[in-house]
């Protein structure tokens, strides 16, 4: 039991962070507003979760301008993708063992 | 020891449910962020019905004994050609309008955005092969190679669907494969263009539309 929990990534305990990574795994880039809609999160809440993931080097940010509007795009890094994959494997093992 | 065991097992049960929720959340996010899933099967059914009616009218316009579109197009008068163009245009406009109507309705019901990145990507990827095919067919018509127009439209349409299927429900991929297969068969039967068109754009659309409707929409409605 204990060793399964060890592989668990604390970063993905939050529903929002889990959602952000899920969306970034299947898309090259996702912009801030799309993430906001998908997760039905508030600006501040989403921004703070993104900041956490950025600090861990799990996601990268890219600022662009569409016309005059700033558009912030996010991308999963290789480290982030590996961590997420590890988390999925841990989830899978846990459920298998608890059955 | 016993206390520990009890604690552990209640802990496990609760957590297990949480993890299952996590997994369904991950799956739903992956799907919602990358695919446009509100595409309504009814759009396909209606597009198919319009195509069949359109093909029937086209058949009447050309008034043939057989379905030899190649021969008939050569002998068409300009007024007949205009009627045929009108027929095709009406079918296309009706099919697109009905498609948009049912899809928008479904997206609204599911509380999903109608114009987001997934739709834009879906349309761009659909229209690249479609536009190439359309231009290619126009060139063939101007060059007088009319016999291969029907097979080419089916093949290019199939390629367009396969290209677009990454961004919507995966059933579209097998519809694309079916259209390509039909197009290739049609290429070996010159003169039967109209009947292959009726099968490809009429019957296949109705079939796939109905499958998609019963698979995704009926279940979510109940």
Contacts between the chains, C-beta under 8 A, distances in Angstrom:
chain1	res1	chain2	res2	distance
A	1	B	8	7.3
A	1	B	12	7.9
A	12	B	22	7.9
A	15	B	22	8.0
A	15	B	25	6.4
A	18	B	22	6.1
A	18	B	25	6.2
A	18	B	26	6.3
A	18	B	29	7.9
A	19	B	25	6.4
A	19	B	26	7.9
A	19	B	29	4.8
A	22	B	25	7.3
A	22	B	26	4.4
A	22	B	27	7.9
A	22	B	29	3.7
A	22	B	30	5.1
A	22	B	33	7.3
A	23	B	29	5.2
A	23	B	30	7.1
A	23	B	32	8.0
A	23	B	33	3.8
A	23	B	34	7.8
A	25	B	30	6.6
A	26	B	30	4.7
A	26	B	33	6.2
A	26	B	34	4.3
A	27	B	33	5.7
A	27	B	34	5.6
A	30	B	33	6.3
A	30	B	117	7.9
A	31	B	117	7.9
A	34	B	33	7.3
A	34	B	116	6.7
A	34	B	117	6.0
A	37	B	113	6.3
A	37	B	116	7.4
A	38	B	29	6.5
A	38	B	32	5.9
A	38	B	33	5.7
A	39	B	29	7.8
A	88	B	26	7.3
A	91	B	19	5.3
A	91	B	22	6.3
A	91	B	23	6.1
A	94	B	15	7.7
A	94	B	16	7.6
A	94	B	19	5.9
A	95	B	16	6.5
A	95	B	19	5.7
A	95	B	20	6.9
A	95	B	23	7.8
A	98	B	12	5.3
A	98	B	15	7.8
A	98	B	16	4.8
